[in-house]
Amino acid sequence: MRQIGKIKCLDATSDSDSSDKNLIILFHGYGADAYDLQTLSEVIETPWPCDWIFPQGILEVPIGPGWTGRAWWNIDMEAFQAAAAKGETRNLANERPQGMDRARDLAFEMVEKLKVPWNKIILGGFSQGSMLATDLFLRAPEAPKGLIIYSGALVNQEEWKALAPKRAGSSFFMSHGNQDMVLAHRGAAQLETVLCQAGLKGKLMTFQGGHEIPMTAIQKTNEYLKVL
């Protein structure tokens, strides 16, 4: 773990000094930590030399008796639990998560410290981390190389709709389980619509499953990276 700006990060560095080297930054989900997605660097195949960064969430959050995890911003757990008790999932499209602005600012500071051109950076994440990655992708001063959204959802709908046309022509990859009871598949479909209507290129891959990253999503990620 090393400090990059104000965020602690794990990394996996390629030995190559090639000018073709790229950087993949993957943000973990609520309640997890930087180690949660680290093994993806071992199963995702990149067609070019690549470094990896796995940032650690800026907040410590309780996830059970005596257990804590990390997060990028706090969420209303009672609202999620109430919806789950009714067999429902929440529609987050019109919510502007409190704390997302601070997470974004610190993430941008981290990227600035890395001194890697945006056109060499693929942003991605899982769940809450994919929301942060999407927000960074849409607001970056230049178009990043790519975007990977695992089990994400549309939030901050009006702002994202206004920002997305700046990324027309860029490509993305999304995957989501059709039985996800944490973040509904509906939210991923809404996000896909916003991105595609703005002129981005990509498609939501729906799989049989819940809030997870199955091997089918990894295989499709490999295919996506080959054409970036």
Protein Blocks (a to p, Z undefined) as FASTA:
>chain_A
ZZehjaccdddddfbfcfkbccddddddehiafklmmmmmmmpccfbdcdddddddfbdc
dfbehiacddfbdcdfklmmmmmmnopacdfklpccehjlmmmmmmmmmmmmnopafklc
ccddehjlmmmmmmmmmmpmbdcfbdcdehiadehklmmmmmmmmmgoiacdddddfkbc
kbgfklmmmmmmmmmmnopacdddddeddddddfklmmmmmmmmmmZZ
